[in-house]
C-alpha cells in the first residue's frame, strides 16, 4: 500500500517532467538513436529560410541549425508571423537529427521562449548589412546615380512629361520587374521602360548574410 501511495504521489512529476537543457555543443554530440526532445537556448545569428522556418542559433559553445520551427501555443502561426530576426534570444525544444548524412540539426523545433533583440527597433532597410549600391553609390546617392544614368540614356519623346517607374534590384543585382506607375505619354512610358530595363547591374542588398531583393521608384523626366 505504501509503494502504491509513493508511485501515485510521484506520478504528476513523472507526467510533467521538464525537458532537459543542453548547450549547443552537448546537443550536437547526441546519438541519432536518441529521440528525446531537449531544450536549447541561444541568439539567432542568421535566418536561413523564412519559408521552412530554419535559422542558426548560437550560444557560447557553438552554432546549431534549427529546421522547421513551430509555435505550439499557436499551431497556425507561420514562421514569418513569429517575427524572428537576427539578434533575438530563443529557447527551442526539439530532437537531434542528421540530414543528408552530414548536416547536424534540430528538426521540427518548437518555440518555447522568445526575447526580441536590438534590431527589432529598426526598419528593414536599416537592418540591411549592405545597402543596394549603383556604380559605387549607396542609399539615396545610389538612387540618384541610377536616375542620372537613365536620364543620360533617354531618347527624345513627344513633348515634356514625367514618368514614375518602379523596379526591383534582384538578388544578383539585375534590374527586374520594371513597370510604369503613373505619368507621361505612351511614347514616354515606352522609352522610360526601355532605358530602365537596359540598365547595368547594381550591387544587391544583403540581409543575414544573403542577397535580398529591394524595390525602388524613380521619376524619369522628359
C-alpha positions in Angstrom: 0.0 0.0 0.0 2.9 2.4 0.8 4.5 1.6 -2.5 1.3 2.4 -4.4 0.9 5.6 -2.5 4.5 6.6 -3.3 4.0 5.8 -7.0 0.8 7.9 -7.1 2.5 10.8 -5.4 5.3 10.8 -8.0 3.0 10.4 -11.0 2.3 14.1 -11.6 6.1 14.8 -11.5 6.7 12.0 -14.0 4.0 13.1 -16.3 5.0 16.8 -16.3 8.8 16.4 -16.2 10.6 19.4 -17.5 12.8 18.9 -20.6 16.5 18.8 -20.1 18.5 21.9 -21.0 21.5 21.3 -23.2 24.2 23.6 -24.6 24.6 23.6 -28.4 27.8 21.5 -28.0 26.0 18.9 -25.9 23.1 18.8 -28.3 25.4 18.2 -31.3 27.0 15.3 -29.6 23.8 13.3 -29.2 23.2 10.0 -30.9 20.9 9.7 -33.9 19.2 7.0 -31.9 18.2 9.5 -29.2 14.6 10.6 -29.9 14.3 12.7 -26.8 13.5 16.4 -27.2 15.9 18.8 -25.5 15.8 22.5 -24.7 18.5 24.7 -26.3 18.8 28.4 -25.8 20.8 31.0 -27.7 20.8 34.0 -30.0 19.7 33.9 -33.6 22.7 34.5 -35.9 21.0 34.1 -39.3 17.6 33.3 -40.7 18.3 30.7 -43.3 14.7 30.4 -44.7 11.6 32.1 -43.5 9.6 29.6 -45.6 10.9 26.4 -43.9 11.4 28.1 -40.5 15.1 27.4 -40.4 17.8 29.5 -38.7 21.1 29.4 -36.9 21.1 29.5 -33.1 24.3 30.3 -31.2 25.4 30.1 -27.6 28.9 30.2 -26.0 29.6 26.6 -27.1 28.7 26.6 -30.8 26.1 27.1 -33.5 23.0 25.0 -34.2 20.8 24.8 -37.3 17.2 24.7 -36.3 14.8 23.4 -39.0 11.0 23.6 -39.2 10.3 25.8 -36.2 6.7 25.7 -35.0 4.9 27.6 -32.2 2.9 25.0 -30.2 1.0 27.8 -28.4 -0.3 29.0 -31.8 -0.3 26.0 -34.2 -1.5 28.0 -37.2 1.2 30.7 -36.8 3.8 30.8 -39.6 7.5 31.5 -39.1 7.0 34.9 -40.6 4.3 35.7 -38.1 6.7 34.8 -35.2 8.8 37.8 -36.4 12.1 36.1 -35.6 15.2 38.0 -36.8 18.9 38.1 -36.2 19.8 39.1 -32.6 16.6 37.6 -31.0 17.2 35.3 -28.0 15.2 32.0 -28.2 14.7 28.8 -26.3 13.7 25.9 -28.6 12.7 22.3 -27.9 13.5 19.6 -30.4 15.3 16.4 -31.2 18.7 15.8 -32.8 18.9 14.6 -36.3 21.4 14.3 -39.2 20.2 15.5 -42.6 21.8 14.1 -45.7 24.3 12.1 -43.7 26.3 15.2 -42.8 24.2 18.2 -41.6 23.7 18.1 -37.8 20.5 19.9 -36.8 17.4 20.2 -34.6 14.5 19.0 -36.6 10.9 20.3 -36.1 11.9 22.6 -33.3 9.2 24.1 -31.1 9.4 27.7 -29.8 9.4 27.8 -26.0 10.5 31.4 -25.3 11.5 34.5 -27.3 13.0 37.8 -26.4 13.3 40.5 -29.1 16.9 41.6 -29.9 18.0 45.2 -30.5 17.3 45.1 -34.3 13.5 45.0 -33.7 13.5 48.7 -33.2 15.0 49.3 -36.7 13.3 49.4 -40.1 14.0 46.6 -42.6 16.2 49.0 -44.6 18.3 49.9 -41.5 18.7 46.2 -40.7 20.4 45.5 -44.1 24.0 44.5 -43.6 24.7 46.0 -47.0 22.5 48.6 -48.8 22.0 48.3 -52.6 24.5 50.4 -54.5 24.9 51.6 -58.1 28.3 52.5 -59.5 29.7 52.7 -56.0 27.0 55.0 -54.7 24.9 53.8 -51.7 21.5 54.8 -50.4 19.9 58.0 -51.8 23.2 58.7 -53.7 22.9 55.4 -55.4 19.3 56.0 -56.4 20.2 59.5 -57.7 23.2 58.0 -59.7 20.9 55.4 -61.2 18.3 58.1 -62.2 21.1 60.2 -63.7 22.2 57.2 -65.8 18.6 56.7 -67.0 18.3 60.4 -67.9 21.5 60.3 -69.8 20.4 57.4 -72.0 16.9 58.6 -72.8 15.9 59.3 -76.4 13.7 62.2 -77.2 9.9 61.5 -76.9 7.0 63.7 -77.7 6.7 66.8 -75.6 7.5 67.2 -71.9 6.4 64.9 -69.1 7.4 62.9 -66.0 7.1 59.1 -65.7 7.2 57.3 -62.3 8.9 53.9 -62.8 9.1 51.1 -60.2 11.7 48.4 -60.4 13.4 45.7 -58.2 17.1 45.2 -57.7 17.3 41.4 -57.8 19.4 39.1 -55.6 22.1 39.1 -58.3 21.9 42.9 -58.9 19.9 42.8 -62.1 17.1 45.4 -62.7 13.8 43.4 -62.7 10.0 43.8 -62.7 10.1 47.2 -64.3 6.7 48.9 -64.5 5.2 52.4 -65.0 3.2 53.6 -62.1 1.9 56.9 -63.5 2.5 59.8 -65.8 3.8 60.5 -69.3 2.5 59.8 -72.8 2.5 56.3 -74.3 5.8 57.1 -76.1 7.4 58.5 -72.9 6.3 55.4 -70.9 7.7 53.1 -73.5 11.0 54.9 -73.6 11.4 55.0 -69.8 10.7 51.3 -69.6 13.3 50.6 -72.3 16.1 52.5 -70.7 15.5 51.2 -67.1 15.3 47.6 -68.4 18.7 48.1 -70.2 20.5 49.5 -67.1 23.7 47.8 -65.8 23.6 45.8 -62.6 23.6 47.1 -59.1 25.3 45.5 -56.1 22.4 43.9 -54.3 21.3 44.4 -50.7 22.4 41.8 -48.1 20.4 40.7 -45.1 21.5 37.9 -42.7 24.5 37.2 -44.9 22.4 36.6 -48.1 21.4 38.8 -51.0 17.9 40.0 -51.0 15.6 41.8 -53.5 14.9 45.5 -53.0 12.3 47.8 -54.7 12.8 51.3 -55.8 10.8 54.0 -57.6 12.3 56.8 -59.7 10.9 59.7 -61.7 12.1 59.9 -65.3 11.8 63.5 -66.7 11.3 64.3 -70.4 
